[in-house]
Amino acid sequence: MKKILVLGTGMPQADLILACKERGMEVYACSYLSGDVAEQYADHFAQINIVDIDAVEAYAKENGVDYVYSAGSDVAMPTVLTVSEHLGLRHFCPSQTAHICNNKPLLRDTLTLDFEGNIKSQRMTSADEELKVDFPLIMKPTDSQGQRGVYRVDSYDEFRANFEKSLSFSREGAVIVEEFIEGEEISVNTFCRGGETIFALPSKRIVWEDLPGGIIHRHVIPFQYADCPDVCEKVQSLVQRTLKKLNINDGPAYFQIIVNAEGTPKLVEVTPRLDGCHMWRLIKYATGVDLLAMTVDLLEDKPVSVKEYEVKPYETEFLCLPTAETFEKAKFDVSGHEFLQWYYQDGMTVKKMNGYMEKCGYIIKPYEG
């Protein structure tokens, strides 16, 4: 029986753990927090901070695991890949790639200013530093995830008012400010094998408009951009150039991109992993392609391929409530769904993640426009 160590025990990791259990694997899991949702599905659990590379490596070595992996977590991937390299375990890309993707200023510097699709940015550790990015701008922690500490800033007063709040979410004590790109938000989920991209599907990313930080509300497949017929080609070009630049040659990768008013795609972020929004399941409904199964197959060094498929219109809608509100299923309209998953039970208090509108579950249903 193969053994896998999964880093993190949130909802995205629950998908991975259950998929591995279905394959007959013995699943170990660790997280800095005990009692999270996916812990119940693992065979073994240790309360270890997943950014503590030495502690995770010791636990993996002690238990003789065959694989170390995660899903939906930027902070997990540097540990996943570093430990896998140290222990000679199968992995998909260099650990340096994960370190670059998990550090926003390093990503911008790696892509360089002349990389088409990069965004002007500045790393800052103090609000007293000279600001070199024009308003409006986006401020966010350099090394956080899940839209925590992300603010749109339109003036210097807003900059100073939000700086310390954004900084509080950074482990390294820094924020990045980036030029604000007005346009349509999209995601792209890709899968590579041996340096070849065998799957790349754009989808529309719809956020809560009255909240800061681009907090996700819905994902829609297919993505269509009628105003500029060649925009999808430009998106695919940006994706392919980024994959090559970052040495992402195997496994899944997830992109967030904004297409500006001129039809030019701008890279918001990229990470060498499955996303944190269960997009694999939406993609499976829309195309029949199972990116989660393909990921576990490739991890086990099994052949992976993608057959021809048609894209059917589907959407994911996240069922959200404000932080600290009492969860009740009756508050939501889930009519028409073909898949439904709750994160909470009635009467539970909604936990703070981004601090505004938190995911309490999600549905997948046919998209009707």
C-alpha positions in Angstrom: 0.0 0.0 0.0 1.4 3.4 -1.0 1.6 6.2 1.5 0.9 9.8 0.8 1.4 12.8 3.1 -1.1 15.6 2.3 -0.2 19.1 3.6 -3.3 21.0 4.9 -6.7 19.7 6.1 -9.1 22.3 4.5 -11.8 21.7 1.9 -9.4 21.6 -1.1 -7.2 19.0 0.7 -10.4 17.0 1.4 -10.8 16.4 -2.3 -7.3 15.2 -2.6 -7.4 13.0 0.5 -10.6 11.3 -0.6 -9.2 10.7 -4.1 -6.1 9.1 -2.7 -8.2 6.9 -0.3 -10.2 5.7 -3.3 -6.9 4.5 -4.8 -6.2 2.5 -1.7 -3.5 4.7 -0.4 -2.7 5.2 3.3 -3.1 8.9 3.9 -1.1 10.9 6.4 -2.0 14.6 6.9 -0.6 17.5 8.8 -1.7 21.1 9.5 -0.9 23.8 12.1 -4.6 23.5 13.1 -6.3 20.5 14.5 -10.0 19.8 13.9 -10.3 21.1 10.3 -12.7 19.4 7.9 -10.3 17.0 6.0 -8.6 15.7 9.1 -11.5 13.2 9.6 -10.7 11.5 6.2 -7.0 10.9 6.8 -5.7 7.7 8.3 -3.1 9.6 10.4 -2.9 13.2 11.5 -0.1 15.3 13.0 -0.3 18.9 14.2 2.6 20.3 12.2 2.8 23.7 10.6 3.1 23.0 6.9 5.6 25.9 6.3 8.0 24.2 8.7 10.0 22.3 6.1 12.3 20.5 8.6 9.3 19.2 10.7 7.4 18.1 7.7 10.4 16.3 6.3 11.1 14.5 9.6 7.4 13.4 9.7 7.5 12.1 6.1 10.8 10.3 6.7 9.6 8.8 10.0 6.5 7.3 8.3 8.2 6.2 5.0 5.7 8.0 2.8 5.9 7.6 -1.0 4.5 11.0 -1.9 4.1 14.4 -0.4 1.5 16.7 -2.0 -1.2 19.2 -1.5 -4.0 21.0 -3.4 -5.4 24.5 -3.1 -2.6 25.9 -1.0 0.2 28.2 -2.2 1.9 28.1 1.2 2.1 24.3 1.0 3.8 24.0 -2.3 7.3 25.1 -1.4 7.3 22.6 1.4 5.8 19.9 -0.8 8.5 20.3 -3.4 11.5 20.9 -1.1 10.7 17.8 1.0 10.1 15.7 -2.1 13.5 16.8 -3.5 15.3 16.1 -0.2 13.8 12.6 0.1 14.0 11.7 -3.6 10.2 11.4 -4.0 8.3 12.0 -7.2 7.3 15.6 -7.8 6.2 17.8 -10.8 8.5 20.9 -10.8 11.5 22.4 -9.1 11.0 23.7 -5.5 12.3 27.1 -6.7 9.2 27.4 -9.0 6.9 27.1 -5.9 9.0 29.6 -4.0 8.7 32.1 -6.9 5.0 31.6 -7.2 4.4 31.9 -3.5 6.3 35.2 -3.3 4.6 37.9 -5.4 7.5 40.3 -5.8 9.8 37.4 -6.7 7.3 36.3 -9.4 7.2 39.9 -10.8 11.0 40.1 -10.8 11.3 36.6 -12.4 9.0 37.5 -15.2 10.8 40.9 -15.7 9.2 44.2 -16.8 9.6 43.3 -20.5 7.6 40.1 -20.1 4.3 40.7 -22.0 1.5 40.3 -19.5 3.5 41.2 -16.4 2.2 44.0 -14.1 4.1 47.0 -12.7 4.6 46.5 -8.9 6.6 47.5 -5.8 7.5 45.6 -2.7 7.2 47.6 0.5 7.8 47.0 4.2 6.8 50.5 5.5 4.1 53.0 4.6 6.7 55.7 4.8 8.6 54.4 1.7 8.2 56.4 -1.5 5.3 55.0 -3.5 6.3 54.3 -7.1 3.0 52.8 -8.4 0.2 55.2 -9.5 -3.3 55.1 -8.1 -5.6 53.2 -8.4 -3.5 50.2 -7.2 -4.0 46.8 -5.5 -2.2 46.2 -2.2 -1.7 42.7 -0.9 0.6 40.7 1.4 3.7 39.3 -0.5 3.2 35.7 0.7 -0.4 35.1 1.7 -3.3 33.4 -0.1 -7.1 33.2 -0.2 -7.6 37.0 -0.8 -6.5 37.8 2.7 -5.3 41.3 3.2 -6.1 42.4 -0.3 -7.3 46.0 -0.9 -8.0 48.3 -3.8 -6.5 51.7 -3.0 -7.5 54.9 -4.7 -5.7 57.5 -2.7 -2.8 58.1 -0.4 -5.1 58.3 2.6 -6.5 54.8 1.7 -3.0 53.6 1.2 -1.9 54.5 4.8 -5.2 53.3 6.3 -4.9 49.8 4.8 -1.1 49.3 4.8 -0.8 47.8 8.3 -3.9 45.7 7.8 -2.4 44.1 4.7 1.0 43.8 6.3 -0.5 41.8 9.2 -1.2 38.9 6.8 2.4 38.6 5.6 4.8 36.1 7.3 7.8 38.0 5.9 6.5 41.4 6.9 6.0 42.9 3.4 3.3 44.0 1.0 3.3 44.4 -2.7 1.5 47.2 -4.5 0.5 46.6 -8.1 -1.1 48.7 -10.8 -4.9 48.2 -10.9 -6.0 46.5 -14.1 -9.6 47.2 -15.0 -11.2 44.4 -17.0 -12.7 40.9 -17.1 -11.3 38.4 -14.6 -10.6 34.8 -15.8 -9.0 31.7 -14.5 -7.0 29.2 -16.6 -6.5 25.6 -15.4 -3.8 23.7 -17.2 -2.1 20.3 -17.1 1.3 19.5 -18.4 3.0 16.2 -19.1 6.7 16.1 -20.1 6.8 19.7 -21.1 3.6 19.5 -23.2 0.4 21.3 -22.2 -2.3 18.7 -22.7 -5.1 20.7 -21.2 -5.7 24.4 -20.8 -9.2 25.8 -20.2 -10.1 29.4 -19.5 -13.2 30.2 -17.3 -14.9 33.4 -16.2 -14.1 34.5 -12.7 -16.9 36.5 -11.1 -16.2 38.3 -7.8 -18.3 40.1 -5.2 -18.3 43.5 -6.7 -19.0 45.4 -3.4 -16.1 43.8 -1.5 -12.4 44.5 -1.7 -9.7 42.0 -2.8 -11.4 40.1 -5.6 -13.3 37.6 -3.4 -14.7 34.9 -5.6 -18.4 34.4 -6.0 -18.8 32.3 -9.2 -16.8 30.5 -11.9 -18.4 30.0 -15.3 -17.4 27.7 -18.2 -17.0 28.5 -21.0 -15.2 31.8 -21.1 -16.1 33.9 -24.1 -14.8 37.3 -25.1 -16.9 38.6 -28.0 -15.3 42.1 -28.1 -11.9 40.8 -29.2 -11.9 37.5 -31.1 -8.2 36.9 -30.7 -8.1 37.4 -26.9 -8.3 33.7 -26.2 -5.1 33.2 -28.3 -3.4 36.0 -26.3 -4.4 34.3 -23.1 -3.1 30.9 -24.2 0.2 32.6 -25.3 0.6 34.2 -21.9 -0.1 30.9 -20.2 2.4 29.0 -22.4 5.1 31.6 -22.0 4.6 31.6 -18.2 4.7 27.8 -17.9 8.0 27.8 -19.8 9.5 30.6 -17.9 8.7 29.0 -14.5 9.7 25.4 -15.6 6.3 24.0 -15.0 6.6 20.9 -17.2 4.4 18.4 -15.4 1.2 18.4 -13.4 -1.5 21.0 -12.8 -1.2 24.8 -12.7 -3.7 27.5 -12.0 -3.7 31.0 -13.4 -5.6 34.2 -12.5 -5.6 36.7 -15.4 -7.4 40.0 -16.1 -8.1 41.0 -19.7 -7.9 44.8 -19.9 -10.0 47.1 -22.0 -7.6 46.7 -24.9 -8.0 43.0 -24.9 -4.6 42.4 -23.4 -4.3 39.7 -20.8 -2.4 40.6 -17.6 -1.1 37.9 -15.2 -2.4 38.3 -11.6 -0.9 35.1 -10.2 0.1 31.6 -11.1 0.7 28.5 -9.0 1.9 24.9 -9.8 -1.1 23.1 -8.2 -4.8 22.5 -8.4 -6.8 25.6 -7.4 -8.6 26.1 -4.2 -12.1 26.4 -5.6 -12.8 22.8 -6.6 -12.4 23.8 -10.3 -11.5 20.2 -11.1 -15.1 19.2 -10.3 -16.6 22.1 -12.4 -14.3 21.1 -15.3 -15.3 17.5 -15.0 -19.0 18.5 -15.3 -18.3 20.8 -18.2 -15.8 18.6 -20.2 -15.6 15.1 -18.7 -11.8 15.8 -18.0 -10.9 14.9 -14.4 -7.8 17.0 -13.4 -7.8 15.6 -9.9 -7.6 12.0 -11.1 -5.0 13.0 -13.6 -2.9 14.6 -10.9 -2.9 11.5 -8.7 -2.2 9.3 -11.8 0.8 11.4 -12.7 2.0 11.4 -9.0 1.9 7.6 -9.2 3.8 7.7 -12.5 0.9 6.3 -14.5 0.2 7.5 -18.1 -2.2 10.4 -18.4 -3.9 11.7 -21.5 -6.9 13.9 -22.5 -9.4 12.7 -25.0 -11.3 15.0 -27.3 -14.1 16.8 -25.4 -16.9 19.3 -25.9 -17.4 22.1 -23.5 -20.8 22.3 -21.9 -21.9 25.5 -20.1 -21.7 25.0 -16.3 -21.0 27.2 -13.3 -19.9 27.0 -9.7 -21.6 29.3 -7.3 -20.1 29.7 -3.8 -22.7 30.0 -1.0 -21.2 32.7 1.3 -22.0 34.5 4.5 -20.2 37.3 6.3 -17.6 36.4 9.0 -19.0 35.4 12.4 -22.6 35.0 11.1 -24.5 31.9 12.1 -24.8 29.3 9.3 -28.2 28.0 8.3 -28.8 26.1 5.1 -32.2 27.7 4.7 -30.5 31.0 3.9 -29.5 29.8 0.5 -31.2 29.1 -2.8 -29.6 25.9 -4.2 -32.3 25.2 -6.8 -31.2 23.6 -10.1 -27.9 22.2 -8.7 -26.3 19.0 -9.9 -23.8 19.0 -7.1 -23.9 20.5 -3.6 -21.4 20.5 -0.8 -21.7 22.3 2.5 -18.7 23.4 4.6 -20.8 23.9 7.7 -23.7 22.5 9.7 -26.7 24.5 10.9 -25.9 26.6 13.9 -22.1 26.8 13.4 -20.4 30.1 13.3 -18.8 31.2 10.1 -15.0 31.3 10.5 -12.8 34.2 9.5 -10.7 33.6 6.4 -10.7 36.7 4.3 -12.7 38.7 6.9 -15.6 39.7 4.6 -17.6 37.1 2.7 -16.7 33.5 3.6 -17.4 30.3 1.6 -20.0 28.1 3.4 -20.4 25.6 0.5 -20.9 25.5 -3.2 -23.1 24.2 -6.0 -22.5 23.2 -9.5 -25.2 23.7 -12.0 -25.8 24.2 -15.8 -25.0 27.8 -16.8 -27.9 29.6 -18.4 -26.3 33.0 -19.0 
